Amino acid sequence: MTTINRLRVFILFAGCCVAPVSSFTNPALAGASKNNVDATPALQKLQSSDPKEHRQGAKELTDLIVNHHVTDLRRDPSIVPSLIQQLGSETDDSVRPRLIQALGELRDSAAAPVLEQVIRTSKHRPSRHMAMKALAQVEGSRAIPLLKDVMEKNPDLMTRFRAAERLGELGDRSGFALALKNVQSDSASVQREAAKVLGAIGDSQAIPVLENKAQASTNAKGAMEMAVKDIQLRQLGTSGEKLLALKKALYSGPAGVYWAAQKLYFMKSKEAGQILLDAARLKNMSYMSNNYRAQEEAHRTLIYLYSDNTESGYANINSMMESGIALDPPE
């Protein structure tokens, strides 16, 4: 598959699902764009009675929100209330987490009450987990009390882990004891989830434990190693230091290339994009070229930073990725 076709496939599947609501017909949204990104086709598909087409429209619309940060969509006063209304009536458990993600990405405080309600009352684990992430995006540190309550009282261990992870991302280390205890579990799945929490908290005291468990646990070894990398990255002070560490990780071996590419994507900066582009262009460096997941992160970053979501925009990224040069990795 060519790079440009991979990009098209990625655009097709990268978004998230929401359900159709008539209020999405707001004419202001039809021209919503960044770099001439047109939301009209996605909005039309959202109103389709055909489930597949409606979900495809939802994916495309959410891709605009998540990957292009469409400023007109964020400014339009009707879109968040429309999403909130649909979330309240949505019965499809495969759709609700996607709808919640869209609200989180829009970062409008009007969504906070409905997100809190999902966290407190939903019996659907993926919806609860996505709502905690979305609430942290919308409310920041104001979400901490509810997340602590979930971490301490929810009967579902995985939900407690997700609350602890979100707390760690917000700079609260309340979940450290919970994660440190469970990283010693006999269950590999529990070990992996606990390791994610420790990585999000970023406390270097966890590194020896994680390194020891990585040596002893085959099934959770990767999660332990990624958590150590996350902690070490969080210990760095400036964004420049973090960029340099991620740049080195891209060339250090196959184990770290996807992790580094993903972290660079989440930084969403021109500097991060340039590092990924440089790595993709170095044809004699096999780590990026042989790791499909890392390539997808590079593609996603380039789409976010450079594409205008048109045929010529994809062709431009294709040209950027294919203009390979044989160089040694940068120092």
Rosetta blueprint (number, residue, H / E / L):
1 M L
2 T L
3 T H
4 I H
5 N H
6 R H
7 L H
8 R H
9 V H
10 F H
11 I H
12 L H
13 F H
14 A H
15 G L
16 C L
17 C L
18 V L
19 A L
20 P L
21 V L
22 S H
23 S H
24 F H
25 T H
26 N L
27 P H
28 A H
29 L H
30 A H
31 G L
32 A L
33 S L
34 K L
35 N L
36 N L
37 V L
38 D L
39 A L
40 T H
41 P H
42 A H
43 L H
44 Q H
45 K H
46 L H
47 Q L
48 S L
49 S L
50 D L
51 P H
52 K H
53 E H
54 H H
55 R H
56 Q H
57 G H
58 A H
59 K H
60 E H
61 L H
62 T H
63 D H
64 L H
65 I H
66 V H
67 N H
68 H H
69 H L
70 V L
71 T H
72 D H
73 L H
74 R H
75 R H
76 D L
77 P L
78 S L
79 I H
80 V H
81 P H
82 S H
83 L H
84 I H
85 Q H
86 Q H
87 L H
88 G H
89 S H
90 E L
91 T L
92 D L
93 D L
94 S L
95 V L
96 R H
97 P H
98 R H
99 L H
100 I H
101 Q H
102 A H
103 L H
104 G H
105 E H
106 L H
107 R L
108 D L
109 S H
110 A H
111 A H
112 A H
113 P H
114 V H
115 L H
116 E H
117 Q H
118 V H
119 I H
120 R H
121 T H
122 S L
123 K L
124 H L
125 R H
126 P H
127 S H
128 R H
129 H H
130 M H
131 A H
132 M H
133 K H
134 A H
135 L H
136 A H
137 Q H
138 V H
139 E H
140 G H
141 S H
142 R H
143 A H
144 I H
145 P H
146 L H
147 L H
148 K H
149 D H
150 V H
151 M H
152 E H
153 K H
154 N L
155 P L
156 D L
157 L H
158 M H
159 T H
160 R H
161 F H
162 R H
163 A H
164 A H
165 E H
166 R H
167 L H
168 G H
169 E H
170 L L
171 G L
172 D L
173 R L
174 S L
175 G L
176 F H
177 A H
178 L H
179 A H
180 L H
181 K H
182 N H
183 V L
184 Q L
185 S L
186 D L
187 S L
188 A H
189 S H
190 V H
191 Q H
192 R H
193 E H
194 A H
195 A H
196 K H
197 V H
198 L H
199 G H
200 A H
201 I H
202 G L
203 D L
204 S H
205 Q H
206 A H
207 I H
208 P H
209 V H
210 L H
211 E H
212 N H
213 K H
214 A H
215 Q H
216 A H
217 S L
218 T L
219 N L
220 A L
221 K H
222 G H
223 A H
224 M H
225 E H
226 M H
227 A H
228 V H
229 K H
230 D H
231 I H
232 Q H
233 L H
234 R H
235 Q H
236 L L
237 G L
238 T L
239 S H
240 G H
241 E H
242 K H
243 L H
244 L H
245 A H
246 L H
247 K H
248 K H
249 A H
250 L H
251 Y L
252 S L
253 G L
254 P H
255 A H
256 G H
257 V H
258 Y H
259 W H
260 A H
261 A H
262 Q H
263 K H
264 L H
265 Y H
266 F H
267 M H
268 K L
269 S L
270 K H
271 E H
272 A H
273 G H
274 Q H
275 I H
276 L H
277 L H
278 D H
279 A H
280 A H
281 R H
282 L E
283 K L
284 N L
285 M L
286 S H
287 Y H
288 M H
289 S H
290 N H
291 N L
292 Y H
293 R H
294 A H
295 Q H
296 E H
297 E H
298 A H
299 H H
300 R H
301 T H
302 L H
303 I H
304 Y H
305 L H
306 Y H
307 S L
308 D L
309 N L
310 T L
311 E H
312 S H
313 G H
314 Y H
315 A H
316 N H
317 I H
318 N H
319 S H
320 M H
321 M H
322 E H
323 S L
324 G L
325 I E
326 A L
327 L L
328 D L
329 P L
330 P L
331 E L
